[in-house]
């Protein structure tokens, strides 16, 4: 019984992740507050002064880490 529950949970997780990742590259430009966070993350990567300190730095650091791993693209943002 626990194996069936585990399998069902994993199957639902993989299925929902595939649906969420389906259109991750669209749109190809930052929208709304993404512009502020992406430029802030770029400043972290370039070791320059943060251009918008009013936004939380943790979010910009996480975006910078994703950009470092996946590139400066919509997938990395």
C-alpha positions in Angstrom: 0.0 0.0 0.0 2.7 2.6 0.8 4.4 1.9 -2.5 1.2 2.7 -4.4 0.8 6.0 -2.5 4.4 7.0 -3.1 4.2 6.1 -6.8 0.9 8.1 -7.1 2.4 11.1 -5.4 5.5 11.0 -7.6 3.5 10.6 -10.7 1.3 13.6 -9.8 4.4 15.7 -9.0 6.2 14.8 -12.3 3.0 15.4 -14.3 2.4 18.8 -12.8 6.0 19.8 -13.1 5.9 19.0 -16.8 2.9 21.2 -17.3 4.5 24.1 -15.4 7.7 23.9 -17.4 5.9 23.6 -20.7 5.9 27.4 -21.5 8.6 28.6 -19.2 10.4 30.5 -21.9 7.4 32.6 -22.8 7.4 35.6 -22.8 11.0 36.2 -23.7 11.3 39.6 -22.0 10.9 40.5 -18.3 7.4 41.7 -17.4 6.1 43.8 -14.5 8.5 43.5 -11.5 10.7 41.0 -13.2 12.6 43.9 -14.8 13.6 45.2 -11.4 14.6 41.7 -10.1 16.5 40.7 -13.2 18.5 43.9 -13.3 19.2 43.6 -9.6 20.4 40.0 -10.1 22.6 41.1 -13.0 24.2 43.7 -10.6 24.9 40.9 -8.1 26.5 38.8 -10.9 28.6 41.7 -12.1 29.7 42.8 -8.6 28.2 46.3 -9.1 26.0 48.5 -6.9 22.4 47.3 -6.6 20.3 49.6 -8.8 17.1 49.0 -6.8 17.7 48.4 -3.1 14.0 48.7 -2.3 13.4 45.1 -3.5 14.4 42.2 -1.3 18.0 41.1 -1.9 17.3 37.4 -1.2 15.0 37.1 -4.2 17.6 38.8 -6.4 20.3 36.5 -5.1 18.2 33.4 -5.9 17.6 34.7 -9.4 21.3 35.5 -9.8 22.1 31.9 -8.8 19.6 30.6 -11.3 21.0 32.9 -14.0 24.5 31.6 -13.2 23.3 28.0 -13.5 20.9 28.3 -16.5 22.1 31.4 -18.2 20.7 34.9 -18.6 17.6 33.8 -20.4 13.9 33.5 -19.5 14.6 30.0 -18.2 17.3 31.3 -15.9 15.1 34.2 -14.6 
